């Protein structure tokens, strides 16, 4: 029963905050206020869900520089978790289908985030090119879940090359992010929110500027995935 109350409160809270964020994102095109509200929104979600965070590795990177944060993904809670814990100005990469959700999806489109149409490779590539421009112009650090979708078991799945393309060819360093414990909070396909503790570890930057060919790109993908798996549970 308590879990359903949490779900109701989160949906209500998300709708209200999304409406405010939608208005703010239209008025303030610098997205300064959007970033601030995103932090408040995420912290509120975690508070309602009774999720405690333990963070490590923040000393591994410059909080004002541009990076590409690459994370494992096993729960809907991963997005508010990263919005809450990443100190840099970020831009979440989200699938086009989410843009159709009234209010919530609309504010994603008008905000500083990056929409990708996974059903259209050509459109997806254009989105990635726009993302690079947005990174340079607005000093935003994209957040990417290269598994493509949430893990159904909590284990790290294989990384999709397409989802990793921006990370491999942007020239900006990658920060591998390891999230453990979020699967138990809200597993994929479950309409139940459990309280609990989540560990988030930020690895050291991984260089990308010397990627010359497909072989080196695949090696980079494997290297980052290995680091994320290795750092799971670090606290």
Secondary structure as the mmCIF struct_conf table of DSSP 4:
data_model
#
loop_
_struct_conf.conf_type_id
_struct_conf.id
_struct_conf.beg_label_comp_id
_struct_conf.beg_label_asym_id
_struct_conf.beg_label_seq_id
_struct_conf.end_label_comp_id
_struct_conf.end_label_asym_id
_struct_conf.end_label_seq_id
HELX_RH_AL_P HELX_RH_AL_P1 UNK A 2 UNK A 27
TURN_TY1_P TURN_TY1_P1 UNK A 29 UNK A 30
HELX_RH_AL_P HELX_RH_AL_P2 UNK A 32 UNK A 49
TURN_TY1_P TURN_TY1_P2 UNK A 50 UNK A 50
STRN STRN1 UNK A 51 UNK A 56
HELX_RH_3T_P HELX_RH_3T_P1 UNK A 58 UNK A 60
BEND BEND1 UNK A 61 UNK A 61
TURN_TY1_P TURN_TY1_P3 UNK A 63 UNK A 64
BEND BEND2 UNK A 65 UNK A 65
STRN STRN2 UNK A 68 UNK A 71
BEND BEND3 UNK A 75 UNK A 75
TURN_TY1_P TURN_TY1_P4 UNK A 76 UNK A 76
HELX_RH_AL_P HELX_RH_AL_P3 UNK A 77 UNK A 85
BEND BEND4 UNK A 88 UNK A 88
STRN STRN3 UNK A 90 UNK A 95
HELX_RH_3T_P HELX_RH_3T_P2 UNK A 96 UNK A 100
BEND BEND5 UNK A 101 UNK A 101
TURN_TY1_P TURN_TY1_P5 UNK A 102 UNK A 103
HELX_RH_AL_P HELX_RH_AL_P4 UNK A 104 UNK A 110
TURN_TY1_P TURN_TY1_P6 UNK A 111 UNK A 112
STRN STRN4 UNK A 114 UNK A 116
TURN_TY1_P TURN_TY1_P7 UNK A 118 UNK A 119
HELX_RH_AL_P HELX_RH_AL_P5 UNK A 121 UNK A 138
TURN_TY1_P TURN_TY1_P8 UNK A 139 UNK A 139
STRN STRN5 UNK A 141 UNK A 144
TURN_TY1_P TURN_TY1_P9 UNK A 146 UNK A 147
BEND BEND6 UNK A 148 UNK A 149
BEND BEND7 UNK A 152 UNK A 155
HELX_LH_PP_P HELX_LH_PP_P1 UNK A 158 UNK A 160
HELX_RH_AL_P HELX_RH_AL_P6 UNK A 161 UNK A 169
BEND BEND8 UNK A 170 UNK A 172
HELX_LH_PP_P HELX_LH_PP_P2 UNK A 173 UNK A 173
STRN STRN6 UNK A 174 UNK A 180
BEND BEND9 UNK A 181 UNK A 181
HELX_RH_AL_P HELX_RH_AL_P7 UNK A 182 UNK A 185
BEND BEND10 UNK A 186 UNK A 186
TURN_TY1_P TURN_TY1_P10 UNK A 188 UNK A 189
STRN STRN7 UNK A 196 UNK A 206
TURN_TY1_P TURN_TY1_P11 UNK A 209 UNK A 210
BEND BEND11 UNK A 213 UNK A 213
HELX_RH_AL_P HELX_RH_AL_P8 UNK A 214 UNK A 230
TURN_TY1_P TURN_TY1_P12 UNK A 231 UNK A 233
#
